[in-house]
Amino acid sequence: GGGTTPTISAGAGAGTGPTITITKATDLSGVITVTTGTLPSLGATIATVTFAAAYTTAPKVILYNSGPNSAALSGATMVYISDANTTTTTFAITSGTTALTPATTYTFTYFVTQ
């Protein structure tokens, strides 16, 4: 992992037509903002981050809620990062067993460690 900006792409967990950004970002930390579109899917990838430089082994990724809508997620609506789906080049944020609310902004801060 390096110090340049990673890229991000939306998944079905963010719905159709979401807005998704990654700011203040390096491969080590950053802020992800997701404004969901229509019909976000449950149990689906919300966003996939692709590191600017690959790690030698899959890193651990820690995700923090950084805004009021994100902080309100709990139980079935909680989002997560699965270690099993984190690779040397990507990690994904996945929705829980209840989908995110459409047309709502969620903000997360991530930290990456080896």
Number of C-alpha atoms within 10 A of each C-alpha: 21 13 13 13 19 22 17 18 15 22 20 23 25 32 25 16 15 23 16 21 16 20 14 10 18 22 25 19 20 18 19 22 19 21 19 25 21 16 18 25 23 21 19 20 23 27 23 17 19 19 23 17 17 16 16 11 12 20 21 16 19 13 19 14 18 16 14 11 14 21 14 12 15 10 10 14 18 17 26 18 17 13 13 8 12 19 18 15 19 21 24 24 23 25 25 21 15 15 23 31 19 17 18 15 19 22 20 18 19 18 17 17 12 11
